[in-house]
Amino acid sequence: MSTITVKDGTEIYYKDWGTGQPIVFHHGWPLSADDWDAQMMFFLKQGYRVIAHDRRGHGRSGQSSEGNNMETYAADVAELTAALDLKDAIHIGHSTGGGEVIRYAAKYGKSRVAKAIIISAVTPIMIKNEANPDGVPLSVFDEIREGTGFSRAQYFYDFPIAFYGWNREGKTVQEGIKHNWWRQGMMGSVLAHYEGIKAFSESDFTEDLKSLDIPVLVLHGEDDQIVPYNQAPKAAALLKNGKLISYPGFPHGMPTTEAATINKDILAFIKS
């Protein structure tokens, strides 16, 4: 396995295939680099170098008891991109990974990142508070914490239904995708997943978004039941050079279930 050891001793697993301009993929909670299979293969065949890592506490990376927060997630990415000496890179993040992309690009990546794409992302901030009155109530995240922390196997088995929109009329559960979601989730650390809920729900990316000069593509499904669609226009409006594409009826997990459409739009943006 390919790994690097970051400064606190945690091993970070990554895949690195192909040559050409690098594309770095940042997965969502509570998954792994494997969630990007449909994108890794597509962009590899388009002639790009494709890289995806397992976030600390997720997948095959080390299960550290510390650092399960957005600052450390971004710092880990900075160490990985420096170790691989990635320049002129495209960074693509889904959900929590979208926040990770924005925090990394703003804090560490300005000399290394050419463009960014955030999909179904948690930016600019998810939780409801005085500054974000139409956000998601704390009680929703407390329920996710309870299920994750104390009945994870069953909770993760049920979670993909809304994640992929299979609870909508006319939709059918795709059992292979469901089981693959569960497999990825159960590979990770229950502690990292539990603490990661605070990271994705309470991190505020407002100033990060404002600081970026690079082109950023914001993609979001209008029927996202995990990260509400209203996140996307707010994030796009904060960017100096942002573009928003919305998809009627698409779910949170659209990079998997709607891969052909998502890949086409990402490729057009990269080439623009």
Protein Blocks (a to p, Z undefined) as FASTA:
>chain_A
ZZdddfkopacddddededjddddddddfbdfklmmmmmmmmmmnopacdddddehiajb
ccdfehiafklmmmmmmmmmmmnopghiacddehjlmmmmmmmmmmmmmmmcfbdcdehi
abfbfbdcfklmmbccfklmmmmmmmmmmmmmmmmmmmmmmmnopmpghiacdfklmmmm
mmmmmmmcfklmmmmmmmmmmpccklmmmmpmbdcdddddfkbckbgfklmmmmmmmpmb
bcddddehiafklmmmmmmmmmmmmmmmmmZZ
